[in-house]
Amino acid sequence: MLSFGLCQVPILVRHSEFLLKLSRKILGDTIIDVGLKQTLFGHFCAGEDAERIQPAIRSLQVSGIGSILDFAAEDDGGDEDKAVQATTVADVIVEDNLPKVRVYDYESECKCDRHVATFKQCIKAVSDLQPDGYAAIKVTALGNPILLERMSRAIIEAQNLFAKFDVNGDGTIGREEFEHGFELFFRVDDDKLKRMLAQISSDADGNVDYITWSMMLTPRDLPRITRGCKDVGPLALAAPTDEEVDLIEKMYARGHALAKEAAACGTRLLIDAEQARFQPAIDNLVLELQRTYNAKSVSDKPIIYNTYQCYLKDVADRLPTDVERSERFCYHFGAKLVRGAYMESERALAESLGVPSPIHDTLQDTHDCYNDSVDFLLAHSVQSDKNVEVMVASHNQESIEKAIASMNKHGVDRKDAVICFAQLYGMADNLSYNMGKHGYRAYKYVPYGEVKMVMPYLIRRANENSSLAGGAVKELYMIRDEVTRRMRRKLRLTESV
């Protein structure tokens, strides 16, 4: 109850990061860590390593609840990274229409390699504990956040280039539009133009849609493409340097190493969504992993899941596009649906940049997007010849009830791998335990790691997840009522004796 009570003090939650740093400075890490283990860390995290979380996992299994292991390492490129960036990223030198110099801090590369080893242990621990289990990873633990932001900008500029070529705005680029666009923006001979057009044509008429465009024109391709630019514009400036391409390749290699381990263990791998400025790069990596490890020819289920934050306005378009991509390239589709965990920071960033917020304008819009997305995926699951799976990761009782109604509408059994439900460890136990009791595939998202490493995760949850406060109030009342009920029952038994 103390942990939930602390979450109800707005000034404490708002300044928690500063207060934690100050407390560590005054009292030292040892005393603070002991206190945290008895409160926030002890309530919302299962332990510090894969061994010490075993009792919590076994306790959940007894109640019919599975565990999603989440090594809670994340990096948002905050103040410390900005300081590193200021001292290690040199001015950009443009040569042959390409940025030539951006120097990265390689200490973070060593940290990312260590994270891979830890994630592999997590994946193996899941396979040892339960068949068809889940592990969760964050891409900011596999690559420098600055690099991810740069990649995302390159992907957006490649998307903008598609829009510039698509003169009539019908979502496809015809042969004449393609030729006109290349002549307008690139120095290229006719033979080379025809070879490129033939390479990325998605049908016999030589039309290119965005799905094909996005699969063929990745950030790693941009240096080659932009060498032919007539002018140095946004696309050329966004193109990664040789150094960045090398770092991207290393990050992708880390992702493939983890996906390969997950496939070998039969563990489903959930790739967490993160801030919008990183998400295009994360999606790009996930799409490559899905196409490789979810392929119908090599697997009978989706190994790689992408995560969709339904408070984002673009999910209504992005999710169907990704599903269509999986059909076209013949791989199973796995999705985890969440409402979103970065609302305040996303709106603040958009305001500071003077751009529209990517977040839905109203809470009801977010609810509608979430519930519609669940129904869309369940409907698609019964129509597709590939396996479609969705994780309903929500503390919202109404959304869970609507998901169950959609299951009944589409004939999806509660034991079917098509759908499962998940809540955070230490929260919404009334939902998790009831679903486990009634035979639904219920899971707890179980974060673990050293106290100092996990606290940024917990602070972010407290600050960014608007459902935390409302859910904590409700759960606090439920705990209070249950304690009162048990005390009264004990008193009645004592009196009867």
Disulfide bonds with the S-S distance in Angstrom:
none
